[in-house]
Amino acid sequence: MPFVVTVTFEIAAGQMAAFLPLMQENASTSAMAEPGCLQFDVCCDPGRPDAVFLYEVYTDAAAFDAHLQALHFKAFDAATGDMITAKTVQTFETVARNPA
């Protein structure tokens, strides 16, 4: 069953213009270079200009663990650490659908 990760970032005032391109590059690289990454969406809400929401889908928890060890993720994490004031990570397992 797919493994879903959601992340909500609160970005320091004035840092969104620097943060967002790095986040988009991390998402794009994850989707293209990580075989276990099935989906990686970066979302923003105009009503919350300092928030970024991620919706990530991996083949399983091991694929997410591999993502956290990827060089591109570690570079992103190091480059953006001072831009983030809060971060909430939640994980979910997909529930099998009932047959119709």
C-alpha positions in Angstrom: 0.0 0.0 0.0 1.3 3.5 -0.8 2.7 5.6 2.1 1.6 9.2 2.2 3.5 12.1 3.9 2.2 15.5 4.5 4.4 18.4 5.6 3.3 21.9 6.6 6.1 24.5 6.7 5.8 28.0 8.3 8.4 30.2 6.5 10.1 33.1 8.2 8.9 36.5 7.1 10.6 37.6 3.9 12.0 34.1 3.1 9.3 32.7 0.8 11.0 34.0 -2.4 14.2 32.1 -1.5 12.5 29.0 0.0 10.0 28.2 -2.7 12.4 27.6 -5.6 14.5 25.3 -3.4 11.4 23.4 -2.4 10.2 23.1 -6.0 13.6 21.8 -7.0 13.6 19.2 -4.2 10.2 18.0 -5.2 11.0 17.8 -8.9 14.3 15.9 -8.2 12.5 13.5 -5.8 9.8 12.7 -8.3 12.3 12.2 -11.2 15.2 10.5 -9.4 13.6 8.5 -6.6 12.0 5.3 -7.9 9.9 5.0 -4.8 8.5 8.6 -5.0 5.1 8.3 -6.8 3.9 11.9 -6.3 5.3 15.1 -4.7 3.1 18.2 -4.7 4.1 21.6 -3.4 1.0 23.7 -2.4 0.5 27.3 -1.3 -2.6 29.1 0.0 -2.9 32.8 -0.9 -4.6 33.3 2.4 -1.5 32.0 4.3 1.4 33.6 2.5 4.0 32.2 4.8 2.8 28.5 4.7 3.8 25.7 2.3 2.0 22.3 2.3 3.5 19.2 0.8 1.7 16.1 -0.3 4.0 13.2 -1.0 3.2 9.6 -2.0 5.8 6.8 -1.8 5.6 3.1 -2.6 6.2 2.4 1.1 7.8 3.7 4.3 11.2 2.4 3.2 11.0 4.6 0.1 10.3 7.7 2.3 13.3 6.7 4.5 15.4 6.6 1.3 14.1 10.0 0.4 15.4 11.4 3.7 18.8 10.0 3.0 19.0 11.3 -0.6 21.8 13.8 -1.2 19.4 16.3 -2.8 17.1 16.2 0.2 20.0 16.7 2.6 21.2 19.7 0.5 17.7 21.2 0.6 17.4 20.6 4.3 20.7 22.3 5.0 20.0 25.2 2.7 16.5 26.0 4.1 16.9 25.2 7.8 17.1 28.9 8.8 14.1 29.8 6.6 11.7 27.6 8.5 10.0 28.7 11.7 7.8 25.6 12.2 7.4 22.2 10.5 4.7 19.6 11.0 5.2 16.1 9.4 2.4 13.5 9.3 2.5 10.1 7.8 -0.4 7.9 6.6 -0.9 4.5 5.0 -3.4 4.2 2.2 -6.5 2.2 3.2 -7.5 -0.5 0.7 -10.8 0.3 -1.1 -13.8 -1.9 -0.5 -14.8 -3.7 -3.7 -18.0 -2.2 -5.2 
